Amino acid sequence: MDKKNWIIGAVVGAVMGGAIAGGAAVAHHAFAAEFDGKAPVLLRGKVTRVEWINPHAWVHINNTNAQYAEGAWMVEGGTPNTLLRAGIDRNSLKPGTEIVVRGYQSKDKLCKPACKANGRDVTFPDGRKIFMGSSGTGAPKDGADASER
C-alpha cells in the first residue's frame, strides 16, 4: 500500500471511529436528563427479561405494586460490569425471579411501551439487597450508595 492510500485509509478510519464513539457518547446521559429525583418508586414483580447492554443494563419487570402503574417497567441499572461487581449476574436475574426495586421514575411518566425507572437497589427473595445504580450520575443522595456515606 502506498503512502497516499495509507493516509486516506487512516483518515477514513478516524472519522468512522469518531462517528461511532460520538453516537455512544450521545446515547449516554446523566440521571437528571431522564429521571425525576422527586418521583421515587418501589416496584415489586417478576423479572421478564434483562438486557446486558452498554452503557446501562435494563431489567424488565412486571410490576404488581398497585401504588405505581401495574404492568411492564424497564429499570435502568449501571453498566453490566458495575452490576457484575455488585453481585448481579445473568443467573441472579433470570426471568421469573421475584424482586423489589427501589428507584426513580422517568421525567416523561409515559408508560408506552413500558414505564421507565432508574434503579437504585434491588432486593432478592432471600433478602439480599444490592445497589444497582452507578455513582456520580446526579441521582439523589439517599444513602443507598456506600460512597455517599
TIZA-134864 format. One record per atom (N, C-alpha, C): residue number from 1; x, y, z; residue in three letters; atom name. Coordinates in pm, 1 decimal, padded with zeros to 6 digits. Layout:
N
NUM | X | Y | Z | ala | CA
...
//
This chain:
149
1 | 00085.4 | -00117.4 | 00000.0 | met | N
1 | 00000.0 | 00000.0 | 00000.0 | met | CA
1 | 00089.5 | 00123.0 | 00000.0 | met | C
2 | 00060.8 | 00215.2 | -00091.4 | asp | N
2 | 00143.0 | 00334.5 | -00095.7 | asp | CA
2 | 00101.7 | 00432.6 | 00014.1 | asp | C
3 | 00187.2 | 00532.7 | 00033.7 | lys | N
3 | 00168.0 | 00628.8 | 00143.1 | lys | CA
3 | 00034.8 | 00703.6 | 00131.1 | lys | C
4 | -00002.6 | 00743.8 | 00008.7 | lys | N
4 | -00127.6 | 00819.1 | -00011.7 | lys | CA
4 | -00248.8 | 00736.2 | 00029.8 | lys | C
5 | -00255.4 | 00611.5 | -00014.1 | asn | N
5 | -00368.5 | 00525.0 | 00022.0 | asn | CA
5 | -00370.7 | 00496.2 | 00172.0 | asn | C
6 | -00252.0 | 00483.2 | 00231.2 | trp | N
6 | -00245.5 | 00459.4 | 00375.5 | trp | CA
6 | -00303.3 | 00578.3 | 00451.9 | trp | C
7 | -00267.5 | 00700.4 | 00409.3 | ile | N
7 | -00317.4 | 00822.1 | 00475.3 | ile | CA
7 | -00468.7 | 00833.3 | 00458.3 | ile | C
8 | -00520.4 | 00807.8 | 00338.5 | ile | N
8 | -00666.2 | 00811.9 | 00315.5 | ile | CA
8 | -00736.0 | 00709.1 | 00404.0 | ile | C
9 | -00680.2 | 00590.2 | 00410.8 | gly | N
9 | -00738.3 | 00486.0 | 00495.7 | gly | CA
9 | -00738.5 | 00525.3 | 00642.5 | gly | C
10 | -00630.0 | 00587.4 | 00687.2 | ala | N
10 | -00621.2 | 00630.0 | 00827.2 | ala | CA
10 | -00723.0 | 00738.4 | 00858.4 | ala | C
11 | -00739.6 | 00833.7 | 00765.5 | val | N
11 | -00835.9 | 00942.5 | 00786.6 | val | CA
11 | -00978.6 | 00886.8 | 00789.8 | val | C
12 | -01013.0 | 00800.4 | 00694.7 | val | N
12 | -01146.8 | 00740.1 | 00691.7 | val | CA
12 | -01171.2 | 00661.3 | 00820.4 | val | C
13 | -01072.6 | 00585.4 | 00864.4 | gly | N
13 | -01086.8 | 00509.2 | 00989.5 | gly | CA
13 | -01108.7 | 00598.6 | 01109.8 | gly | C
14 | -01035.8 | 00708.9 | 01116.0 | ala | N
14 | -01050.4 | 00801.7 | 01227.9 | ala | CA
14 | -01187.8 | 00866.2 | 01228.0 | ala | C
15 | -01236.0 | 00904.5 | 01110.4 | val | N
15 | -01369.6 | 00965.7 | 01100.8 | val | CA
15 | -01476.4 | 00865.1 | 01140.9 | val | C
16 | -01466.9 | 00743.3 | 01092.1 | met | N
16 | -01565.1 | 00639.5 | 01126.4 | met | CA
16 | -01561.1 | 00609.3 | 01276.4 | met | C
17 | -01441.9 | 00598.7 | 01331.6 | gly | N
17 | -01429.3 | 00572.8 | 01475.3 | gly | CA
17 | -01488.8 | 00685.5 | 01557.2 | gly | C
18 | -01465.1 | 00809.2 | 01514.5 | gly | N
18 | -01521.2 | 00924.4 | 01584.9 | gly | CA
18 | -01672.8 | 00926.4 | 01576.8 | gly | C
19 | -01728.8 | 00888.5 | 01462.8 | ala | N
19 | -01874.5 | 00885.7 | 01447.5 | ala | CA
19 | -01936.8 | 00780.5 | 01538.1 | ala | C
20 | -01872.3 | 00664.9 | 01544.7 | ile | N
20 | -01924.3 | 00558.2 | 01630.9 | ile | CA
20 | -01913.5 | 00598.8 | 01777.3 | ile | C
21 | -01799.4 | 00650.3 | 01819.7 | ala | N
21 | -01781.0 | 00693.1 | 01959.1 | ala | CA
21 | -01874.5 | 00808.3 | 01992.6 | ala | C
22 | -01893.0 | 00899.7 | 01898.8 | gly | N
22 | -01983.0 | 01012.7 | 01921.9 | gly | CA
22 | -02125.8 | 00966.3 | 01943.8 | gly | C
23 | -02168.8 | 00865.0 | 01870.1 | gly | N
23 | -02303.5 | 00810.6 | 01888.8 | gly | CA
23 | -02320.1 | 00751.3 | 02027.0 | gly | C
24 | -02217.1 | 00681.5 | 02075.3 | ala | N
24 | -02224.2 | 00623.6 | 02208.8 | ala | CA
24 | -02227.6 | 00732.1 | 02315.1 | ala | C
25 | -02150.7 | 00837.6 | 02294.1 | ala | N
25 | -02147.9 | 00945.8 | 02392.5 | ala | CA
25 | -02282.1 | 01016.6 | 02400.0 | ala | C
26 | -02348.1 | 01033.4 | 02286.4 | val | N
26 | -02479.3 | 01097.9 | 02285.6 | val | CA
26 | -02582.4 | 01008.8 | 02354.3 | val | C
27 | -02569.6 | 00877.9 | 02338.2 | ala | N
27 | -02666.6 | 00786.0 | 02396.7 | ala | CA
27 | -02655.9 | 00781.9 | 02548.7 | ala | C
28 | -02538.6 | 00809.2 | 02603.5 | his | N
28 | -02520.7 | 00806.7 | 02747.9 | his | CA
28 | -02570.7 | 00937.5 | 02807.0 | his | C
29 | -02625.7 | 00932.7 | 02925.3 | his | N
29 | -02685.9 | 01051.4 | 02984.0 | his | CA
29 | -02664.9 | 01054.4 | 03134.0 | his | C
30 | -02679.7 | 01170.9 | 03190.8 | ala | N
30 | -02677.3 | 01185.0 | 03336.3 | ala | CA
30 | -02817.5 | 01152.3 | 03388.7 | ala | C
31 | -02825.7 | 01113.5 | 03513.8 | phe | N
31 | -02953.1 | 01079.6 | 03577.4 | phe | CA
31 | -03058.2 | 01187.5 | 03552.8 | phe | C
32 | -03022.9 | 01312.9 | 03579.8 | ala | N
32 | -03118.9 | 01423.3 | 03574.1 | ala | CA
32 | -03171.9 | 01451.3 | 03433.4 | ala | C
33 | -03105.5 | 01401.3 | 03331.1 | ala | N
33 | -03152.7 | 01423.3 | 03195.0 | ala | CA
33 | -03279.3 | 01344.1 | 03166.0 | ala | C
34 | -03297.2 | 01229.6 | 03233.0 | glu | N
34 | -03411.2 | 01143.2 | 03202.3 | glu | CA
34 | -03498.7 | 01109.3 | 03322.1 | glu | C
35 | -03443.6 | 01112.1 | 03443.3 | phe | N
35 | -03518.4 | 01064.0 | 03558.5 | phe | CA
35 | -03549.9 | 01175.8 | 03657.3 | phe | C
36 | -03657.6 | 01157.0 | 03734.1 | asp | N
36 | -03707.3 | 01258.2 | 03827.5 | asp | CA
36 | -03671.2 | 01218.9 | 03970.3 | asp | C
37 | -03577.5 | 01291.0 | 04029.5 | gly | N
37 | -03533.9 | 01263.1 | 04166.6 | gly | CA
37 | -03642.0 | 01286.9 | 04270.5 | gly | C
38 | -03751.4 | 01350.1 | 04231.0 | lys | N
38 | -03863.5 | 01374.9 | 04323.1 | lys | CA
38 | -03977.5 | 01276.5 | 04299.5 | lys | C
39 | -03952.6 | 01173.2 | 04219.2 | ala | N
39 | -04055.0 | 01072.9 | 04188.6 | ala | CA
39 | -04003.1 | 00932.3 | 04219.6 | ala | C
40 | -03983.9 | 00902.0 | 04351.1 | pro | N
40 | -03936.1 | 00768.4 | 04386.1 | pro | CA
40 | -04042.8 | 00662.3 | 04358.1 | pro | C
41 | -03997.3 | 00542.8 | 04324.1 | val | N
41 | -04087.7 | 00430.2 | 04302.6 | val | CA
41 | -04034.8 | 00309.3 | 04379.5 | val | C
42 | -04125.4 | 00222.4 | 04417.2 | leu | N
42 | -04091.5 | 00094.6 | 04479.6 | leu | CA
42 | -04167.0 | -00010.9 | 04400.4 | leu | C
43 | -04096.5 | -00076.6 | 04312.1 | leu | N
43 | -04157.9 | -00173.2 | 04221.6 | leu | CA
43 | -04137.0 | -00314.1 | 04273.5 | leu | C
44 | -04238.2 | -00396.7 | 04254.3 | arg | N
44 | -04232.7 | -00534.9 | 04300.9 | arg | CA
44 | -04286.8 | -00622.5 | 04188.8 | arg | C
45 | -04212.9 | -00725.4 | 04153.0 | gly | N
45 | -04263.2 | -00813.5 | 04048.2 | gly | CA
45 | -04158.9 | -00910.9 | 03998.9 | gly | C
46 | -04198.1 | -00985.1 | 03897.9 | lys | N
46 | -04109.5 | -01085.7 | 03840.2 | lys | CA
46 | -04031.9 | -01026.8 | 03722.5 | lys | C
47 | -03905.8 | -01067.6 | 03714.6 | val | N
47 | -03821.5 | -01030.1 | 03602.2 | val | CA
47 | -03878.2 | -01096.1 | 03477.2 | val | C
48 | -03893.2 | -01017.0 | 03369.9 | thr | N
48 | -03938.7 | -01073.6 | 03243.2 | thr | CA
48 | -03822.8 | -01090.2 | 03144.7 | thr | C
49 | -03725.0 | -01000.6 | 03153.9 | arg | N
49 | -03602.2 | -01014.3 | 03074.6 | arg | CA
49 | -03499.6 | -00913.5 | 03123.6 | arg | C
50 | -03374.1 | -00936.0 | 03084.8 | val | N
50 | -03264.9 | -00845.9 | 03120.1 | val | CA
50 | -03185.0 | -00818.1 | 02993.5 | val | C
51 | -03152.7 | -00691.4 | 02971.5 | glu | N
51 | -03069.0 | -00652.6 | 02858.5 | glu | CA
51 | -02932.0 | -00613.3 | 02914.2 | glu | C
52 | -02831.8 | -00694.8 | 02888.5 | trp | N
52 | -02695.1 | -00669.2 | 02934.5 | trp | CA
52 | -02623.9 | -00588.6 | 02827.4 | trp | C
53 | -02655.8 | -00460.0 | 02816.4 | ile | N
53 | -02600.1 | -00375.0 | 02712.4 | ile | CA
53 | -02533.5 | -00253.2 | 02775.2 | ile | C
54 | -02438.3 | -00194.1 | 02703.4 | asn | N
54 | -02375.5 | -00069.5 | 02748.1 | asn | CA
54 | -02449.9 | 00047.2 | 02685.9 | asn | C
55 | -02458.4 | 00163.8 | 02744.1 | pro | N
55 | -02387.1 | 00198.8 | 02866.2 | pro | CA
55 | -02462.3 | 00162.0 | 02993.5 | pro | C
56 | -02588.8 | 00117.3 | 02983.6 | his | N
56 | -02665.6 | 00078.6 | 03101.7 | his | CA
56 | -02738.6 | -00051.5 | 03074.7 | his | C
57 | -02740.5 | -00140.3 | 03172.7 | ala | N
57 | -02820.9 | -00261.4 | 03162.7 | ala | CA
57 | -02965.9 | -00225.1 | 03194.2 | ala | C
58 | -03059.7 | -00298.5 | 03138.5 | trp | N
58 | -03202.6 | -00276.1 | 03164.5 | trp | CA
58 | -03264.2 | -00404.2 | 03218.5 | trp | C
59 | -03336.9 | -00391.9 | 03329.9 | val | N
59 | -03407.8 | -00504.2 | 03389.1 | val | CA
59 | -03556.2 | -00478.2 | 03365.2 | val | C
60 | -03621.5 | -00570.0 | 03299.1 | his | N
60 | -03764.4 | -00557.3 | 03270.1 | his | CA
60 | -03841.0 | -00638.9 | 03373.6 | his | C
61 | -03938.0 | -00575.5 | 03437.6 | ile | N
61 | -04018.3 | -00647.4 | 03535.7 | ile | CA
61 | -04167.0 | -00620.0 | 03512.1 | ile | C
62 | -04249.2 | -00709.8 | 03564.0 | asn | N
62 | -04393.9 | -00692.7 | 03561.0 | asn | CA
62 | -04434.9 | -00647.0 | 03700.8 | asn | C
63 | -04450.4 | -00515.6 | 03718.5 | asn | N
63 | -04478.8 | -00458.5 | 03849.9 | asn | CA
63 | -04618.4 | -00496.6 | 03897.8 | asn | C
64 | -04625.6 | -00541.8 | 04023.4 | thr | N
64 | -04755.3 | -00575.8 | 04084.4 | thr | CA
64 | -04788.2 | -00485.1 | 04202.6 | thr | C
65 | -04702.8 | -00385.4 | 04230.8 | asn | N
65 | -04729.2 | -00290.9 | 04339.3 | asn | CA
65 | -04830.4 | -00188.7 | 04287.9 | asn | C
66 | -04952.8 | -00196.0 | 04339.7 | ala | N
66 | -05062.9 | -00112.2 | 04291.8 | ala | CA
66 | -05041.6 | 00037.5 | 04318.1 | ala | C
67 | -04943.5 | 00072.0 | 04400.5 | gln | N
67 | -04914.6 | 00213.3 | 04427.8 | gln | CA
67 | -04859.4 | 00283.4 | 04303.1 | gln | C
68 | -04805.0 | 00206.2 | 04209.7 | tyr | N
68 | -04747.9 | 00258.5 | 04085.4 | tyr | CA
68 | -04814.8 | 00186.0 | 03969.6 | tyr | C
69 | -04796.1 | 00233.6 | 03848.2 | ala | N
69 | -04858.5 | 00170.5 | 03732.6 | ala | CA
69 | -04823.3 | 00021.6 | 03730.5 | ala | C
70 | -04927.0 | -00061.1 | 03730.0 | glu | N
70 | -04902.6 | -00204.7 | 03724.5 | glu | CA
70 | -04872.6 | -00245.5 | 03581.2 | glu | C
71 | -04790.5 | -00348.7 | 03567.2 | gly | N
71 | -04754.5 | -00397.6 | 03434.8 | gly | CA
71 | -04608.1 | -00378.7 | 03405.4 | gly | C
72 | -04576.5 | -00362.0 | 03277.5 | ala | N
72 | -04437.7 | -00360.8 | 03230.0 | ala | CA
72 | -04361.8 | -00235.4 | 03271.5 | ala | C
73 | -04243.6 | -00256.4 | 03331.5 | trp | N
73 | -04150.0 | -00149.0 | 03367.3 | trp | CA
73 | -04012.9 | -00187.4 | 03316.1 | trp | C
74 | -03939.2 | -00087.5 | 03268.2 | met | N
74 | -03798.9 | -00102.5 | 03229.9 | met | CA
74 | -03717.6 | -00027.6 | 03334.6 | met | C
75 | -03628.6 | -00097.9 | 03403.1 | val | N
75 | -03549.3 | -00036.3 | 03509.0 | val | CA
75 | -03403.5 | -00030.3 | 03464.8 | val | C
76 | -03351.4 | 00093.3 | 03457.2 | glu | N
76 | -03213.4 | 00113.7 | 03416.4 | glu | CA
76 | -03121.0 | 00090.4 | 03535.3 | glu | C
77 | -03016.8 | 00013.6 | 03511.4 | gly | N
77 | -02914.4 | -00007.9 | 03613.1 | gly | CA
77 | -02783.1 | 00052.8 | 03567.1 | gly | C
78 | -02679.0 | 00020.5 | 03638.1 | gly | N
78 | -02546.4 | 00065.0 | 03598.6 | gly | CA
78 | -02499.6 | -00013.5 | 03477.6 | gly | C
79 | -02373.1 | -00001.0 | 03444.8 | thr | N
79 | -02317.5 | -00078.5 | 03334.0 | thr | CA
79 | -02320.5 | -00226.7 | 03370.6 | thr | C
80 | -02319.5 | -00314.9 | 03271.6 | pro | N
80 | -02313.6 | -00457.4 | 03304.9 | pro | CA
80 | -02197.0 | -00490.4 | 03397.7 | pro | C
81 | -02081.4 | -00426.9 | 03376.6 | asn | N
81 | -01964.7 | -00451.8 | 03461.4 | asn | CA
81 | -01990.8 | -00406.6 | 03605.5 | asn | C
82 | -02056.9 | -00291.8 | 03621.9 | thr | N
82 | -02090.4 | -00242.3 | 03756.5 | thr | CA
82 | -02181.8 | -00341.6 | 03827.4 | thr | C
83 | -02281.8 | -00392.1 | 03755.7 | leu | N
83 | -02374.9 | -00487.7 | 03815.6 | leu | CA
83 | -02304.2 | -00617.9 | 03851.6 | leu | C
84 | -02216.6 | -00665.1 | 03764.3 | leu | N
84 | -02142.5 | -00787.8 | 03793.5 | leu | CA
84 | -02057.0 | -00772.3 | 03918.9 | leu | C
85 | -01989.3 | -00657.0 | 03932.5 | arg | N
85 | -01906.5 | -00632.6 | 04051.9 | arg | CA
85 | -01991.5 | -00625.0 | 04178.2 | arg | C
86 | -02116.4 | -00578.0 | 04163.2 | ala | N
86 | -02205.3 | -00567.1 | 04279.6 | ala | CA
86 | -02266.6 | -00701.9 | 04316.9 | ala | C
87 | -02257.8 | -00800.4 | 04227.3 | gly | N
87 | -02312.0 | -00932.1 | 04257.7 | gly | CA
87 | -02437.7 | -00966.9 | 04180.9 | gly | C
88 | -02470.7 | -00888.1 | 04079.9 | ile | N
88 | -02587.0 | -00916.7 | 03996.0 | ile | CA
88 | -02536.2 | -00971.4 | 03863.9 | ile | C
89 | -02582.3 | -01091.9 | 03828.4 | asp | N
89 | -02542.5 | -01150.1 | 03700.8 | asp | CA
89 | -02662.3 | -01216.1 | 03633.7 | asp | C
90 | -02637.9 | -01278.5 | 03519.6 | arg | N
90 | -02746.1 | -01341.6 | 03443.5 | arg | CA
90 | -02819.0 | -01448.5 | 03525.4 | arg | C
91 | -02747.7 | -01514.8 | 03613.9 | asn | N
91 | -02810.3 | -01620.6 | 03694.5 | asn | CA
91 | -02895.2 | -01564.9 | 03807.8 | asn | C
92 | -02861.3 | -01445.8 | 03858.6 | ser | N
92 | -02938.2 | -01390.2 | 03970.2 | ser | CA
92 | -03061.5 | -01315.1 | 03921.6 | ser | C
93 | -03067.4 | -01281.3 | 03794.5 | leu | N
93 | -03182.5 | -01208.6 | 03740.0 | leu | CA
93 | -03249.4 | -01285.3 | 03626.5 | leu | C
94 | -03271.8 | -01412.7 | 03647.2 | lys | N
94 | -03338.8 | -01493.9 | 03546.0 | lys | CA
94 | -03485.8 | -01455.9 | 03538.4 | lys | C
95 | -03545.8 | -01465.7 | 03419.3 | pro | N
95 | -03690.0 | -01441.8 | 03409.9 | pro | CA
95 | -03765.9 | -01527.7 | 03510.8 | pro | C
96 | -03862.2 | -01465.0 | 03576.7 | gly | N
96 | -03941.2 | -01533.4 | 03678.8 | gly | CA
96 | -03895.4 | -01503.9 | 03820.5 | gly | C
97 | -03774.1 | -01448.2 | 03837.3 | thr | N
97 | -03724.0 | -01414.1 | 03970.4 | thr | CA
97 | -03805.1 | -01297.0 | 04026.0 | thr | C
98 | -03858.0 | -01312.1 | 04143.4 | glu | N
98 | -03935.8 | -01206.6 | 04210.5 | glu | CA
98 | -03838.0 | -01109.8 | 04277.1 | glu | C
99 | -03847.6 | -00981.1 | 04243.1 | ile | N
99 | -03758.0 | -00880.9 | 04300.5 | ile | CA
99 | -03836.1 | -00757.6 | 04343.9 | ile | C
100 | -03771.1 | -00676.3 | 04426.3 | val | N
100 | -03822.3 | -00545.3 | 04463.8 | val | CA
100 | -03715.5 | -00445.0 | 04421.7 | val | C
101 | -03757.0 | -00342.3 | 04348.2 | val | N
101 | -03663.7 | -00241.1 | 04300.5 | val | CA
101 | -03704.9 | -00105.9 | 04355.1 | val | C
102 | -03609.8 | -00039.8 | 04417.2 | arg | N
102 | -03630.1 | 00098.4 | 04462.3 | arg | CA
102 | -03557.4 | 00187.2 | 04363.0 | arg | C
103 | -03625.5 | 00291.6 | 04316.2 | gly | N
103 | -03562.7 | 00379.1 | 04218.6 | gly | CA
103 | -03643.2 | 00505.2 | 04196.1 | gly | C
104 | -03626.0 | 00563.8 | 04077.8 | tyr | N
104 | -03690.2 | 00691.0 | 04043.1 | tyr | CA
104 | -03747.8 | 00683.2 | 03903.4 | tyr | C
105 | -03871.8 | 00730.1 | 03888.0 | gln | N
105 | -03941.1 | 00722.6 | 03760.2 | gln | CA
105 | -03883.7 | 00822.2 | 03659.0 | gln | C
106 | -03904.4 | 00791.9 | 03532.0 | ser | N
106 | -03859.5 | 00882.2 | 03426.0 | ser | CA
106 | -03939.2 | 01011.6 | 03432.2 | ser | C
107 | -03879.2 | 01119.6 | 03383.8 | lys | N
107 | -03945.5 | 01250.5 | 03385.6 | lys | CA
107 | -04071.2 | 01252.7 | 03300.6 | lys | C
108 | -04069.7 | 01180.2 | 03188.5 | asp | N
108 | -04184.7 | 01187.9 | 03097.9 | asp | CA
108 | -04307.9 | 01114.4 | 03150.0 | asp | C
109 | -04291.8 | 01026.3 | 03246.3 | lys | N
109 | -04400.2 | 00949.9 | 03308.4 | lys | CA
109 | -04481.8 | 00867.2 | 03207.8 | lys | C
110 | -04433.0 | 00857.5 | 03085.3 | leu | N
110 | -04502.6 | 00778.1 | 02984.7 | leu | CA
110 | -04481.3 | 00630.5 | 03012.5 | leu | C
111 | -04579.2 | 00552.8 | 02985.7 | cys | N
111 | -04568.9 | 00408.9 | 03010.2 | cys | CA
111 | -04592.1 | 00329.6 | 02881.7 | cys | C
112 | -04542.6 | 00383.3 | 02771.6 | lys | N
112 | -04556.5 | 00313.5 | 02645.0 | lys | CA
112 | -04419.9 | 00303.6 | 02580.1 | lys | C
113 | -04369.8 | 00190.9 | 02545.8 | pro | N
113 | -04432.7 | 00060.3 | 02562.2 | pro | CA
113 | -04426.6 | 00008.0 | 02705.7 | pro | C
114 | -04345.8 | 00072.7 | 02789.3 | ala | N
114 | -04335.7 | 00034.4 | 02930.3 | ala | CA
114 | -04300.3 | 00158.6 | 03010.9 | ala | C
115 | -04334.6 | 00157.3 | 03139.0 | cys | N
115 | -04291.6 | 00265.1 | 03228.3 | cys | CA
115 | -04140.5 | 00249.4 | 03246.3 | cys | C
116 | -04071.2 | 00360.8 | 03273.9 | lys | N
116 | -03926.3 | 00354.6 | 03292.5 | lys | CA
116 | -03887.3 | 00410.5 | 03428.1 | lys | C
117 | -03783.8 | 00351.0 | 03484.1 | ala | N
117 | -03728.7 | 00398.4 | 03610.8 | ala | CA
117 | -03578.6 | 00374.0 | 03611.5 | ala | C
118 | -03509.4 | 00451.2 | 03694.4 | asn | N
118 | -03368.9 | 00428.4 | 03721.1 | asn | CA
118 | -03362.7 | 00352.6 | 03852.6 | asn | C
119 | -03300.8 | 00237.7 | 03854.6 | gly | N
119 | -03295.1 | 00156.8 | 03975.6 | gly | CA
119 | -03183.6 | 00198.8 | 04069.5 | gly | C
120 | -03216.1 | 00214.1 | 04197.3 | arg | N
120 | -03113.8 | 00242.9 | 04299.7 | arg | CA
120 | -03066.2 | 00112.2 | 04361.4 | arg | C
121 | -03159.1 | 00026.8 | 04401.0 | asp | N
121 | -03120.1 | -00102.2 | 04455.6 | asp | CA
121 | -03226.3 | -00206.1 | 04425.8 | asp | C
122 | -03184.9 | -00330.1 | 04433.2 | val | N
122 | -03274.7 | -00443.1 | 04409.5 | val | CA
122 | -03266.1 | -00535.3 | 04531.1 | val | C
123 | -03382.3 | -00584.0 | 04574.7 | thr | N
123 | -03388.6 | -00679.0 | 04686.0 | thr | CA
123 | -03437.2 | -00812.4 | 04630.0 | thr | C
124 | -03362.5 | -00918.3 | 04662.1 | phe | N
124 | -03393.4 | -01052.0 | 04613.8 | phe | CA
124 | -03481.5 | -01126.7 | 04714.1 | phe | C
125 | -03543.8 | -01237.6 | 04671.6 | pro | N
125 | -03632.3 | -01313.6 | 04761.2 | pro | CA
125 | -03566.2 | -01357.8 | 04891.6 | pro | C
126 | -03433.3 | -01379.8 | 04890.7 | asp | N
126 | -03364.1 | -01423.8 | 05012.0 | asp | CA
126 | -03327.5 | -01307.6 | 05104.1 | asp | C
127 | -03369.4 | -01183.1 | 05065.8 | gly | N
127 | -03343.4 | -01065.9 | 05149.0 | gly | CA
127 | -03219.0 | -00987.5 | 05112.1 | gly | C
128 | -03134.4 | -01042.9 | 05023.2 | arg | N
128 | -03014.8 | -00969.6 | 04979.8 | arg | CA
128 | -03056.8 | -00840.7 | 04910.7 | arg | C
129 | -02990.7 | -00732.5 | 04945.9 | lys | N
129 | -03016.6 | -00602.7 | 04883.0 | lys | CA
129 | -02886.5 | -00556.9 | 04819.5 | lys | C
130 | -02891.8 | -00525.2 | 04688.7 | ile | N
130 | -02772.1 | -00487.3 | 04615.1 | ile | CA
130 | -02795.9 | -00355.1 | 04544.1 | ile | C
131 | -02698.6 | -00265.2 | 04556.0 | phe | N
131 | -02703.0 | -00136.9 | 04486.7 | phe | CA
131 | -02689.3 | -00163.5 | 04338.0 | phe | C
132 | -02780.2 | -00109.4 | 04257.1 | met | N
132 | -02774.8 | -00136.5 | 04113.6 | met | CA
132 | -02751.3 | -00012.0 | 04029.1 | met | C
133 | -02736.0 | 00103.6 | 04093.5 | gly | N
133 | -02713.9 | 00226.3 | 04018.0 | gly | CA
133 | -02567.5 | 00247.1 | 03989.1 | gly | C
134 | -02538.4 | 00363.6 | 03941.0 | ser | N
134 | -02399.2 | 00397.1 | 03918.4 | ser | CA
134 | -02369.0 | 00529.4 | 03985.7 | ser | C
135 | -02258.1 | 00537.0 | 04052.8 | ser | N
135 | -02220.8 | 00656.2 | 04127.8 | ser | CA
135 | -02195.5 | 00774.4 | 04035.0 | ser | C
136 | -02219.5 | 00892.8 | 04086.5 | gly | N
136 | -02184.1 | 01013.3 | 04014.2 | gly | CA
136 | -02274.5 | 01048.4 | 03898.0 | gly | C
137 | -02395.6 | 00996.0 | 03895.4 | thr | N
137 | -02484.7 | 01022.9 | 03782.7 | thr | CA
137 | -02575.6 | 01141.4 | 03806.8 | thr | C
138 | -02574.1 | 01197.2 | 03926.7 | gly | N
138 | -02664.8 | 01307.2 | 03957.6 | gly | CA
138 | -02790.6 | 01259.2 | 04026.0 | gly | C
139 | -02800.4 | 01129.7 | 04054.0 | ala | N
139 | -02917.0 | 01077.6 | 04125.5 | ala | CA
139 | -02917.7 | 01133.4 | 04267.6 | ala | C
140 | -03035.7 | 01144.6 | 04330.0 | pro | N
140 | -03042.0 | 01197.3 | 04466.7 | pro | CA
140 | -02954.1 | 01117.0 | 04562.4 | pro | C
141 | -02889.5 | 01185.9 | 04652.4 | lys | N
141 | -02806.4 | 01119.9 | 04753.5 | lys | CA
141 | -02897.7 | 01074.8 | 04866.8 | lys | C
142 | -02926.6 | 00944.3 | 04867.3 | asp | N
142 | -03019.3 | 00890.7 | 04966.3 | asp | CA
142 | -02954.9 | 00785.9 | 05055.9 | asp | C
143 | -02822.1 | 00772.4 | 05046.9 | gly | N
143 | -02752.2 | 00676.9 | 05131.9 | gly | CA
143 | -02746.7 | 00536.2 | 05075.1 | gly | C
144 | -02808.7 | 00513.9 | 04958.6 | ala | N
144 | -02808.4 | 00379.6 | 04900.1 | ala | CA
144 | -02671.9 | 00338.5 | 04848.3 | ala | C
145 | -02591.3 | 00435.7 | 04813.3 | asp | N
145 | -02457.3 | 00410.0 | 04761.4 | asp | CA
145 | -02357.9 | 00429.8 | 04874.6 | asp | C
146 | -02276.1 | 00328.8 | 04901.7 | ala | N
146 | -02179.8 | 00335.0 | 05012.2 | ala | CA
146 | -02085.5 | 00455.6 | 04999.1 | ala | C
147 | -02061.1 | 00501.4 | 04876.6 | ser | N
147 | -01970.9 | 00615.3 | 04858.7 | ser | CA
147 | -02034.3 | 00745.0 | 04905.2 | ser | C
148 | -02162.8 | 00746.6 | 04933.4 | glu | N
148 | -02232.3 | 00867.6 | 04980.5 | glu | CA
148 | -02222.4 | 00885.2 | 05131.9 | glu | C
149 | -02178.2 | 00782.9 | 05201.5 | arg | N
149 | -02178.5 | 00786.7 | 05347.9 | arg | CA
149 | -02053.0 | 00848.6 | 05402.4 | arg | C
//
